[in-house]
Amino acid sequence: SFTPAATPEQGRAMFELIAASAARIYAEEAVGTLGLGRFGADMRVQLCNEGPVTFWLQVSPGQTA
């Protein structure tokens, strides 16, 4: 559930802060353009597991992983 999630405004602010930090760090290493996508956009994600085991971690609200 996303019930305890941050508001969209808080999420956008966190996204922009992390993106700016990553841009600063990776700009120094000259690794190219940092691809960010668009905050809040619908995404289609596909997962391909490579390995013998997949772990599913479930954490109750209020606990830390």
Secondary structure, 3 states (H helix, E strand, C coil): CCCCCCCHHHHHHHHHHHHHHHHHHHHHCCCCCCCCCCCCCCCCCCCCCCCCCCCCCCCCCCCCC
